[in-house]
Amino acid sequence: TVMIIKNMEDYIHVLDPTAQSELEADVREECSKFGPVDECLIHLDDAHQTVSVYVRFTTEDALREAIQVMNHRWFGGRQIVAHEYDVD
């Protein structure tokens, strides 16, 4: 029940802890429209200077709806990519 979102934010911008906190709050708020969100995690990949956002939903239905709505959506001038993340 985990979705990964890529290309949502600029790596350098999210190095600021305040920006990271705001991004997490924005994503959590938006994703809660699809169902309960158990967890939202911002991951910074220093080696590739990329940002990934992981969102864990309570239900599979919420996950599927979120992916359908979020994938290829525009956010802050960037087209994001959202898909299911295999936690195994």
CYANA upper distance limits for C-alpha pairs under 8 A (distance plus 0.5 A):
  1 THR  CA     56 ARG  CA      6.15
  1 THR  CA     57 PHE  CA      5.89
  1 THR  CA     58 THR  CA      7.36
  1 THR  CA     59 THR  CA      6.94
  1 THR  CA     60 GLU  CA      6.07
  1 THR  CA     63 LEU  CA      6.36
  1 THR  CA     84 GLU  CA      7.93
  1 THR  CA     85 TYR  CA      8.35
  2 VAL  CA     54 TYR  CA      7.11
  2 VAL  CA     55 VAL  CA      5.98
  2 VAL  CA     56 ARG  CA      4.83
  2 VAL  CA     57 PHE  CA      6.76
  2 VAL  CA     63 LEU  CA      7.41
  2 VAL  CA     84 GLU  CA      6.39
  2 VAL  CA     85 TYR  CA      5.86
  2 VAL  CA     86 ASP  CA      7.78
  2 VAL  CA     87 VAL  CA      7.84
  3 MET  CA     54 TYR  CA      6.19
  3 MET  CA     55 VAL  CA      5.71
  3 MET  CA     56 ARG  CA      6.98
  3 MET  CA     63 LEU  CA      7.16
  3 MET  CA     67 ILE  CA      7.58
  3 MET  CA     82 ALA  CA      7.10
  3 MET  CA     83 HIS  CA      6.04
  3 MET  CA     84 GLU  CA      4.99
  3 MET  CA     85 TYR  CA      5.76
  4 ILE  CA     52 SER  CA      7.13
  4 ILE  CA     53 VAL  CA      6.09
  4 ILE  CA     54 TYR  CA      5.10
  4 ILE  CA     55 VAL  CA      7.00
  4 ILE  CA     82 ALA  CA      6.10
  4 ILE  CA     83 HIS  CA      6.17
  4 ILE  CA     84 GLU  CA      6.66
  4 ILE  CA     85 TYR  CA      6.14
  5 ILE  CA     52 SER  CA      6.22
  5 ILE  CA     53 VAL  CA      5.51
  5 ILE  CA     54 TYR  CA      6.95
  5 ILE  CA     80 ILE  CA      7.19
  5 ILE  CA     81 VAL  CA      6.09
  5 ILE  CA     82 ALA  CA      4.90
  5 ILE  CA     83 HIS  CA      7.33
  6 LYS  CA     51 VAL  CA      7.04
  6 LYS  CA     52 SER  CA      5.48
  6 LYS  CA     53 VAL  CA      7.11
  6 LYS  CA     80 ILE  CA      6.26
  6 LYS  CA     81 VAL  CA      5.73
  6 LYS  CA     82 ALA  CA      6.98
  7 ASN  CA     50 THR  CA      8.10
  7 ASN  CA     51 VAL  CA      7.30
  7 ASN  CA     52 SER  CA      7.79
  7 ASN  CA     78 ARG  CA      7.22
  7 ASN  CA     79 GLN  CA      7.34
  7 ASN  CA     80 ILE  CA      5.53
  7 ASN  CA     81 VAL  CA      7.09
  8 MET  CA     51 VAL  CA      7.75
  8 MET  CA     52 SER  CA      8.09
  8 MET  CA     53 VAL  CA      8.44
  8 MET  CA     75 PHE  CA      6.97
  8 MET  CA     76 GLY  CA      8.19
  8 MET  CA     78 ARG  CA      6.94
  8 MET  CA     79 GLN  CA      7.83
  8 MET  CA     80 ILE  CA      5.91
  8 MET  CA     81 VAL  CA      8.48
  9 GLU  CA     13 HIS  CA      7.85
  9 GLU  CA     14 VAL  CA      7.58
  9 GLU  CA     51 VAL  CA      7.01
  9 GLU  CA     76 GLY  CA      8.24
  9 GLU  CA     78 ARG  CA      8.17
 10 ASP  CA     14 VAL  CA      6.96
 10 ASP  CA     50 THR  CA      7.80
 10 ASP  CA     51 VAL  CA      7.55
 11 TYR  CA     15 LEU  CA      7.02
 11 TYR  CA     44 LEU  CA      7.57
 11 TYR  CA     49 GLN  CA      6.10
 11 TYR  CA     50 THR  CA      5.83
 11 TYR  CA     51 VAL  CA      6.16
 12 ILE  CA     16 ASP  CA      8.26
 12 ILE  CA     49 GLN  CA      8.29
 13 HIS  CA     19 ALA  CA      7.27
 14 VAL  CA     19 ALA  CA      5.87
 14 VAL  CA     20 GLN  CA      5.51
 14 VAL  CA     51 VAL  CA      8.30
 15 LEU  CA     19 ALA  CA      7.96
 15 LEU  CA     20 GLN  CA      7.49
 16 ASP  CA     20 GLN  CA      6.77
 17 PRO  CA     21 SER  CA      6.61
 18 THR  CA     22 GLU  CA      6.66
 19 ALA  CA     23 LEU  CA      6.58
 20 GLN  CA     24 GLU  CA      6.74
 20 GLN  CA     42 ILE  CA      7.65
 21 SER  CA     25 ALA  CA      6.75
 22 GLU  CA     26 ASP  CA      6.61
 23 LEU  CA     27 VAL  CA      6.62
 24 GLU  CA     28 ARG  CA      6.51
 24 GLU  CA     40 CYS  CA      6.98
 24 GLU  CA     41 LEU  CA      7.47
 24 GLU  CA     42 ILE  CA      7.17
 25 ALA  CA     29 GLU  CA      6.55
 26 ASP  CA     30 GLU  CA      6.64
 27 VAL  CA     31 CYS  CA      6.41
 27 VAL  CA     40 CYS  CA      8.15
 28 ARG  CA     32 SER  CA      6.47
 28 ARG  CA     37 VAL  CA      7.38
 28 ARG  CA     40 CYS  CA      6.85
 28 ARG  CA     55 VAL  CA      8.22
 29 GLU  CA     33 LYS  CA      7.65
 31 CYS  CA     35 GLY  CA      7.66
 31 CYS  CA     37 VAL  CA      7.49
 31 CYS  CA     55 VAL  CA      8.47
 31 CYS  CA     66 ALA  CA      7.07
 32 SER  CA     36 PRO  CA      5.96
 32 SER  CA     37 VAL  CA      6.24
 34 PHE  CA     62 ALA  CA      5.50
 34 PHE  CA     63 LEU  CA      8.05
 34 PHE  CA     65 GLU  CA      6.83
 34 PHE  CA     66 ALA  CA      6.40
 35 GLY  CA     57 PHE  CA      7.50
 35 GLY  CA     58 THR  CA      7.78
 35 GLY  CA     59 THR  CA      7.90
 35 GLY  CA     62 ALA  CA      5.51
 36 PRO  CA     57 PHE  CA      6.45
 36 PRO  CA     58 THR  CA      6.16
 36 PRO  CA     59 THR  CA      8.19
 36 PRO  CA     62 ALA  CA      8.08
 37 VAL  CA     55 VAL  CA      7.50
 37 VAL  CA     56 ARG  CA      6.40
 37 VAL  CA     57 PHE  CA      5.03
 37 VAL  CA     58 THR  CA      6.60
 38 ASP  CA     55 VAL  CA      8.18
 38 ASP  CA     56 ARG  CA      5.91
 38 ASP  CA     57 PHE  CA      5.98
 38 ASP  CA     58 THR  CA      6.54
 39 GLU  CA     54 TYR  CA      8.43
 39 GLU  CA     55 VAL  CA      6.28
 39 GLU  CA     56 ARG  CA      5.56
 39 GLU  CA     57 PHE  CA      7.74
 40 CYS  CA     53 VAL  CA      7.65
 40 CYS  CA     54 TYR  CA      6.16
 40 CYS  CA     55 VAL  CA      5.02
 40 CYS  CA     56 ARG  CA      6.91
 41 LEU  CA     53 VAL  CA      6.26
 41 LEU  CA     54 TYR  CA      5.59
 41 LEU  CA     55 VAL  CA      7.02
 42 ILE  CA     51 VAL  CA      7.58
 42 ILE  CA     52 SER  CA      6.53
 42 ILE  CA     53 VAL  CA      5.16
 42 ILE  CA     54 TYR  CA      6.95
 43 HIS  CA     51 VAL  CA      6.27
 43 HIS  CA     52 SER  CA      5.67
 43 HIS  CA     53 VAL  CA      6.65
 43 HIS  CA     54 TYR  CA      8.21
 44 LEU  CA     49 GLN  CA      7.47
 44 LEU  CA     50 THR  CA      6.49
 44 LEU  CA     51 VAL  CA      5.31
 44 LEU  CA     52 SER  CA      7.09
 45 ASP  CA     49 GLN  CA      5.87
 45 ASP  CA     50 THR  CA      5.74
 45 ASP  CA     51 VAL  CA      6.79
 45 ASP  CA     52 SER  CA      8.37
 46 ASP  CA     50 THR  CA      7.54
 56 ARG  CA     63 LEU  CA      8.45
 57 PHE  CA     62 ALA  CA      6.90
 57 PHE  CA     63 LEU  CA      6.48
 58 THR  CA     62 ALA  CA      7.86
 59 THR  CA     63 LEU  CA      7.02
 60 GLU  CA     64 ARG  CA      6.69
 61 ASP  CA     65 GLU  CA      6.70
 62 ALA  CA     66 ALA  CA      6.53
 63 LEU  CA     67 ILE  CA      6.73
 63 LEU  CA     84 GLU  CA      8.19
 64 ARG  CA     68 GLN  CA      6.69
 65 GLU  CA     69 VAL  CA      6.75
 66 ALA  CA     70 MET  CA      6.25
 67 ILE  CA     71 ASN  CA      6.04
 67 ILE  CA     82 ALA  CA      6.16
 67 ILE  CA     83 HIS  CA      6.24
 67 ILE  CA     84 GLU  CA      7.83
 69 VAL  CA     73 ARG  CA      7.72
 70 MET  CA     80 ILE  CA      7.91
 70 MET  CA     81 VAL  CA      7.91
 70 MET  CA     82 ALA  CA      6.55
 71 ASN  CA     80 ILE  CA      6.74
 71 ASN  CA     81 VAL  CA      5.39
 71 ASN  CA     82 ALA  CA      4.97
 71 ASN  CA     83 HIS  CA      7.47
 72 HIS  CA     79 GLN  CA      6.02
 72 HIS  CA     80 ILE  CA      5.71
 72 HIS  CA     81 VAL  CA      5.89
 72 HIS  CA     82 ALA  CA      7.80
 73 ARG  CA     79 GLN  CA      6.07
 73 ARG  CA     80 ILE  CA      6.20
 73 ARG  CA     81 VAL  CA      8.08
 74 TRP  CA     78 ARG  CA      5.87
 74 TRP  CA     79 GLN  CA      4.86
 74 TRP  CA     80 ILE  CA      6.65
 75 PHE  CA     79 GLN  CA      6.75
 75 PHE  CA     80 ILE  CA      7.29
